[in-house]
Amino acid sequence: MNANSVALDQNGLNGLRLRANTDPKAAVKEAARQFEALFMNELMKSMRATTLDSGLMDSGQGGEMATGMLDQQFAGQLTGMKGGLSEAIQRQLERQMGMSPGPIPATRGANAAPVPLGRAADAPARIPEQGAAGFVQQHTRAAEAAEASSGIPAAFMVAQAAHETGWGRKEIRHADGSPSFNLFGIKAGGNWQGPTAEITTTEYIGGVARKVTAKFRAYGSYAESFADYARLMKTSPRYEQVAKADTAGEFAQGLQKAGYATDPAYADKLTRVINTTLRLQRTQG
């Protein structure tokens, strides 16, 4: 490699760094294309060297320079083709950098209709292939409003709502089937003066799952549910540290330690849902 090519490569790297700050996806695409171009050029050089070593071509120093330029031209023409190496490199880089969610677990035949919370409550909520993205999109605006008042990242709250409701398929409902709009499973304690919804749910008592009947808060809209949740997180001393969490794991562990849920695996389950939600939000952005 000569000095000129080194200088060009350095300039290219500086350009990629600047571009990554404003348009990371475009920078990753360009980086993948350059990786492929380098690979193809080395491949052409290797093939050419094999031909020269065999004695089939021997045109001297001038000929080597000409063939080298021809190799670069061929490599450039082969770079960036649809379905080529650069696309594979781009996908891999985006996943490693957290810019692409990778495959969302498919759930063939997943029921998109809401399911009563008491039915198969201890079974893990499957992720509807399309419903998960729709759920995130539906509630992001209300979560952002709640973030402004509580300081908790909107993605964390959307993810907790997804976990509590099985991505909207196990929402708490009134006896007549109408929605309670309670996305966070907040129970109606003695201080709650608003409407309630009474259902059968699963509680872990002494580490054992049991069916119990409990009253939960009911709202007039999903936005009210997010607002009430944000108010609870901000005003309750037991959740004071939860609102200060910086990572998904810290947030989920904080909720479990504060006694938000009785499920001993609550933090691990919620962390996985938060990570899925973050990936989905990146694809929607």
C-alpha positions in Angstrom: 0.0 0.0 0.0 1.5 3.4 -1.0 1.5 6.7 0.9 -1.4 8.1 -1.2 -3.7 5.2 -0.5 -2.9 5.5 3.2 -3.8 9.2 3.2 -7.0 8.4 1.3 -7.9 5.7 3.8 -7.2 8.1 6.7 -9.4 10.8 5.1 -12.1 8.3 4.6 -12.0 7.2 8.2 -12.2 10.9 9.4 -15.2 11.4 7.1 -16.9 8.3 8.5 -16.4 9.5 12.0 -18.0 12.8 11.2 -20.9 11.1 9.4 -21.5 8.7 12.2 -22.5 11.6 14.5 -25.2 12.8 12.2 -26.3 9.7 10.2 -25.0 6.5 11.9 -26.9 4.2 9.5 -25.4 5.8 6.4 -22.0 5.7 8.1 -22.4 1.9 8.8 -23.5 1.4 5.2 -20.4 3.2 3.8 -18.1 1.4 6.2 -19.5 -1.9 5.0 -19.0 -0.9 1.4 -15.4 0.1 2.0 -14.7 -3.2 3.8 -16.1 -5.1 0.8 -14.1 -3.0 -1.6 -10.9 -3.8 0.3 -11.7 -7.4 0.4 -12.5 -7.6 -3.3 -9.3 -5.7 -4.2 -7.2 -8.1 -2.1 -9.0 -11.0 -3.8 -8.2 -9.6 -7.3 -4.5 -9.1 -6.3 -4.3 -12.6 -5.0 -5.7 -14.0 -8.2 -3.4 -11.8 -10.2 -0.4 -12.9 -8.2 -1.2 -16.5 -8.8 -1.4 -15.9 -12.5 2.0 -14.0 -12.6 3.7 -16.7 -10.5 2.6 -19.3 -13.0 4.4 -17.4 -15.8 1.2 -16.8 -17.8 1.7 -13.1 -17.5 5.0 -11.2 -17.1 4.8 -7.6 -18.3 7.3 -6.0 -16.0 6.9 -3.1 -13.5 4.8 -1.0 -15.8 2.5 -3.9 -16.5 2.1 -4.6 -12.8 1.0 -1.0 -12.2 -1.5 -1.2 -15.0 -2.9 -4.5 -13.8 -3.1 -3.1 -10.2 -5.2 -0.2 -11.4 -7.4 -2.7 -13.4 -7.8 -4.8 -10.2 -9.0 -1.7 -8.3 -11.5 -0.9 -11.1 -12.9 -4.4 -11.1 -13.1 -4.5 -7.3 -15.0 -1.2 -7.4 -17.5 -2.6 -10.0 -18.1 -5.7 -7.9 -18.6 -3.7 -4.6 -22.1 -2.8 -3.4 -24.0 -5.3 -5.5 -27.5 -6.2 -4.2 -27.2 -9.3 -1.9 -23.4 -8.9 -1.8 -20.9 -9.0 1.0 -21.4 -5.4 2.0 -25.1 -6.0 2.9 -24.1 -8.9 5.2 -21.4 -6.8 6.8 -23.9 -3.9 7.2 -26.4 -6.1 8.9 -23.8 -7.5 11.3 -22.5 -4.1 12.2 -25.9 -2.7 12.9 -26.8 -5.6 15.2 -23.5 -5.3 17.1 -24.0 -1.5 17.5 -27.6 -2.0 18.6 -29.1 -0.3 15.6 -31.0 -3.3 14.3 -33.2 -5.5 16.5 -32.6 -8.8 14.8 -35.4 -11.2 14.5 -38.4 -10.8 16.8 -39.5 -14.2 18.1 -42.3 -15.4 15.8 -45.5 -16.6 17.3 -47.6 -18.3 14.7 -51.2 -18.3 15.5 -50.7 -15.8 18.4 -54.1 -14.4 19.5 -54.2 -10.7 18.9 -57.4 -10.3 20.9 -57.1 -9.3 24.6 -57.1 -12.3 27.0 -58.4 -12.0 30.5 -55.6 -11.6 33.0 -56.6 -14.6 35.0 -56.4 -17.0 32.1 -53.0 -18.7 31.9 -51.5 -15.9 33.9 -48.4 -17.8 34.9 -47.5 -18.7 31.3 -44.9 -16.4 29.7 -46.3 -13.8 27.3 -45.4 -14.6 23.8 -44.4 -11.7 21.5 -46.8 -11.2 18.6 -44.7 -10.8 15.5 -46.4 -7.5 14.4 -48.4 -6.7 17.6 -45.3 -5.9 19.6 -44.2 -3.1 17.2 -47.8 -1.8 17.1 -48.0 -1.8 20.9 -44.7 0.2 21.2 -45.9 2.7 18.6 -49.4 3.1 20.2 -48.1 4.0 23.7 -44.8 5.8 23.0 -46.4 9.3 23.0 -48.2 8.8 26.4 -44.9 7.3 27.8 -42.9 10.3 26.7 -45.4 12.6 28.5 -44.9 10.4 31.6 -41.2 10.6 31.2 -41.3 14.4 31.3 -43.0 14.2 34.8 -41.2 11.3 36.3 -37.8 11.1 34.7 -38.2 7.4 33.9 -37.2 6.6 30.2 -40.3 6.2 28.1 -39.0 2.9 26.7 -38.8 1.5 30.2 -42.4 2.3 30.9 -43.7 1.1 27.5 -41.8 -2.2 28.2 -43.3 -2.6 31.6 -46.8 -2.0 30.2 -46.0 -4.6 27.6 -44.8 -7.1 30.2 -47.8 -6.5 32.5 -50.4 -6.9 29.7 -48.7 -9.5 27.5 -48.2 -6.9 24.7 -51.8 -5.8 25.1 -53.3 -9.3 24.9 -54.0 -9.7 28.7 -55.3 -6.3 29.7 -57.3 -6.0 32.9 -61.0 -5.8 32.0 -64.2 -5.1 33.8 -66.7 -7.9 34.3 -68.6 -6.7 31.2 -65.5 -7.0 29.1 -64.9 -3.2 28.8 -61.2 -2.1 29.2 -59.9 -0.7 32.5 -57.0 0.9 30.7 -54.7 -0.3 33.5 -51.4 -1.1 31.8 -49.3 -1.5 34.9 -51.3 -3.8 37.1 -51.6 -1.1 39.8 -54.0 -2.3 42.5 -56.7 -0.2 44.1 -55.6 0.4 47.7 -57.4 2.2 50.4 -56.3 5.6 49.2 -57.7 5.1 45.7 -61.0 6.9 45.1 -61.5 6.2 41.5 -63.2 3.3 39.6 -61.9 -0.3 40.0 -61.9 -3.6 38.1 -62.0 -6.8 40.1 -60.4 -9.8 38.5 -58.7 -13.1 39.3 -54.9 -12.9 39.0 -51.8 -14.8 40.0 -49.8 -13.8 43.1 -46.6 -15.5 44.4 -47.1 -16.3 48.1 -44.0 -17.8 49.7 -42.6 -18.4 46.2 -45.7 -20.4 45.2 -48.1 -19.1 42.5 -51.7 -18.8 43.7 -54.9 -17.5 42.2 -56.4 -14.6 44.1 -59.1 -12.1 43.5 -58.0 -8.5 43.7 -59.2 -5.0 42.8 -57.2 -2.9 40.3 -57.4 0.8 39.4 -59.4 1.7 36.3 -58.9 4.7 34.1 -60.6 6.6 31.3 -57.7 6.2 28.9 -54.2 4.7 28.4 -52.7 8.2 28.9 -54.3 8.3 32.3 -52.7 5.0 33.2 -49.2 6.3 32.2 -49.8 9.5 34.1 -50.9 7.7 37.3 -48.0 5.3 37.0 -45.6 8.2 36.7 -47.2 9.9 39.7 -46.8 6.7 41.8 -43.1 6.4 40.8 -42.4 10.0 41.6 -44.3 10.4 44.9 -43.9 7.0 46.6 -40.8 6.7 48.8 -40.4 3.0 48.1 -39.8 3.8 44.4 -37.6 6.8 44.8 -34.5 4.9 43.6 -36.3 3.2 40.8 -36.8 6.5 39.0 -33.1 7.2 39.1 -32.1 4.0 37.3 -29.9 4.4 34.2 -30.0 0.9 32.7 -32.8 -1.6 32.0 -31.3 -4.0 34.5 -31.1 -1.4 37.3 -34.7 -0.3 36.6 -36.1 -3.9 36.7 -34.1 -4.9 39.7 -35.2 -1.7 41.5 -38.8 -2.5 40.9 -38.5 -6.0 42.2 -36.6 -5.0 45.3 -39.2 -2.3 46.0 -41.9 -5.0 45.9 -43.7 -3.9 42.8 -44.5 -7.5 41.9 -44.4 -10.9 43.7 -43.0 -12.9 40.8 -39.4 -13.8 41.9 -38.3 -13.7 38.2 -40.0 -10.3 37.5 -36.7 -8.4 37.0 -35.2 -10.9 34.5 -38.5 -11.0 32.5 -38.9 -7.2 32.5 -35.3 -6.7 31.4 -35.8 -8.9 28.4 -38.9 -7.0 27.4 -37.2 -3.6 27.8 -34.4 -4.7 25.5 -36.9 -5.9 22.9 -38.8 -2.6 23.2 -35.6 -0.6 22.8 -34.8 -2.5 19.6 -38.3 -2.0 18.2 -38.1 1.7 18.9 -34.8 2.0 17.0 -36.4 0.3 13.9 -39.4 2.6 14.1 -37.1 5.7 14.4 
